[in-house]
Amino acid sequence: MFPFWGSTCYTGEPMSRRSHLQGKLKFLRWMRDDIETRLAGLNAAIGKIEEQLSREDAA
């Protein structure tokens, strides 16, 4: 989903500056949340591999 800020295709009316900024903020927060979720998954995978390597070194 990519918002076309300022586009009148959906409502037929021009957007106010405030609603334009609110839409941008909502989209950017959604992007941040998505990136944080992906980063948490990567960190978990890295931690698991490091744990497995340390067990192999101990054995």
ZADO-1210 file (C-alpha; in nm, 4 decimals, padded with zeros to 6 digits):
<atoms>
<atom x="00.0000" y="00.0000" z="00.0000" code="MET" pos="1"/>
<atom x="00.1421" y="00.3352" z="-00.0991" code="PHE" pos="2"/>
<atom x="-00.0600" y="00.6473" z="-00.0317" code="PRO" pos="3"/>
<atom x="-00.0698" y="00.9084" z="-00.3000" code="PHE" pos="4"/>
<atom x="-00.0735" y="01.2099" z="-00.0728" code="TRP" pos="5"/>
<atom x="-00.2792" y="01.4946" z="-00.2052" code="GLY" pos="6"/>
<atom x="-00.4513" y="01.2786" z="-00.4656" code="SER" pos="7"/>
<atom x="-00.8171" y="01.3539" z="-00.5202" code="THR" pos="8"/>
<atom x="-00.8839" y="01.0225" z="-00.6935" code="CYS" pos="9"/>
<atom x="-01.0548" y="00.8656" z="-00.3943" code="TYR" pos="10"/>
<atom x="-01.2719" y="01.1416" z="-00.2520" code="THR" pos="11"/>
<atom x="-01.3117" y="01.3897" z="-00.5335" code="GLY" pos="12"/>
<atom x="-01.2275" y="01.6698" z="-00.2905" code="GLU" pos="13"/>
<atom x="-00.8919" y="01.8299" z="-00.2207" code="PRO" pos="14"/>
<atom x="-00.7365" y="01.7320" z="00.1119" code="MET" pos="15"/>
<atom x="-00.6752" y="01.9858" z="00.3844" code="SER" pos="16"/>
<atom x="-00.3168" y="02.0305" z="00.4968" code="ARG" pos="17"/>
<atom x="-00.4040" y="01.8784" z="00.8337" code="ARG" pos="18"/>
<atom x="-00.5616" y="01.5634" z="00.6891" code="SER" pos="19"/>
<atom x="-00.2706" y="01.5360" z="00.4454" code="HIS" pos="20"/>
<atom x="-00.0208" y="01.5420" z="00.7337" code="LEU" pos="21"/>
<atom x="-00.2318" y="01.3006" z="00.9397" code="GLN" pos="22"/>
<atom x="-00.2341" y="01.0556" z="00.6493" code="GLY" pos="23"/>
<atom x="00.1417" y="01.0860" z="00.6129" code="LYS" pos="24"/>
<atom x="00.1904" y="01.0299" z="00.9862" code="LEU" pos="25"/>
<atom x="-00.0334" y="00.7233" z="00.9853" code="LYS" pos="26"/>
<atom x="00.1575" y="00.5749" z="00.6916" code="PHE" pos="27"/>
<atom x="00.5002" y="00.6447" z="00.8436" code="LEU" pos="28"/>
<atom x="00.3963" y="00.4911" z="01.1768" code="ARG" pos="29"/>
<atom x="00.2735" y="00.1833" z="00.9912" code="TRP" pos="30"/>
<atom x="00.6103" y="00.1602" z="00.8132" code="MET" pos="31"/>
<atom x="00.7975" y="00.1943" z="01.1437" code="ARG" pos="32"/>
<atom x="00.5865" y="-00.0776" z="01.3075" code="ASP" pos="33"/>
<atom x="00.6471" y="-00.3101" z="01.0126" code="ASP" pos="34"/>
<atom x="01.0225" y="-00.2506" z="01.0255" code="ILE" pos="35"/>
<atom x="01.0287" y="-00.3081" z="01.4032" code="GLU" pos="36"/>
<atom x="00.8491" y="-00.6405" z="01.3536" code="THR" pos="37"/>
<atom x="01.0973" y="-00.7506" z="01.0892" code="ARG" pos="38"/>
<atom x="01.3907" y="-00.6406" z="01.3048" code="LEU" pos="39"/>
<atom x="01.2591" y="-00.8399" z="01.6008" code="ALA" pos="40"/>
<atom x="01.2439" y="-01.1488" z="01.3796" code="GLY" pos="41"/>
<atom x="01.5990" y="-01.0949" z="01.2569" code="LEU" pos="42"/>
<atom x="01.7272" y="-01.0448" z="01.6106" code="ASN" pos="43"/>
<atom x="01.5582" y="-01.3676" z="01.7221" code="ALA" pos="44"/>
<atom x="01.7116" y="-01.5616" z="01.4309" code="ALA" pos="45"/>
<atom x="02.0576" y="-01.4190" z="01.5031" code="ILE" pos="46"/>
<atom x="02.0238" y="-01.5028" z="01.8719" code="GLY" pos="47"/>
<atom x="01.9199" y="-01.8614" z="01.7955" code="LYS" pos="48"/>
<atom x="02.2140" y="-01.9165" z="01.5589" code="ILE" pos="49"/>
<atom x="02.4575" y="-01.7685" z="01.8116" code="GLU" pos="50"/>
<atom x="02.3105" y="-02.0002" z="02.0766" code="GLU" pos="51"/>
<atom x="02.3545" y="-02.3039" z="01.8497" code="GLN" pos="52"/>
<atom x="02.7138" y="-02.2072" z="01.7698" code="LEU" pos="53"/>
<atom x="02.8013" y="-02.1645" z="02.1349" code="SER" pos="54"/>
<atom x="02.6544" y="-02.5101" z="02.2130" code="ARG" pos="55"/>
<atom x="02.8645" y="-02.6630" z="01.9346" code="GLU" pos="56"/>
<atom x="03.1775" y="-02.4934" z="02.0693" code="ASP" pos="57"/>
<atom x="03.1059" y="-02.6313" z="02.4187" code="ALA" pos="58"/>
<atom x="03.0577" y="-02.9851" z="02.2894" code="ALA" pos="59"/>
</atoms>
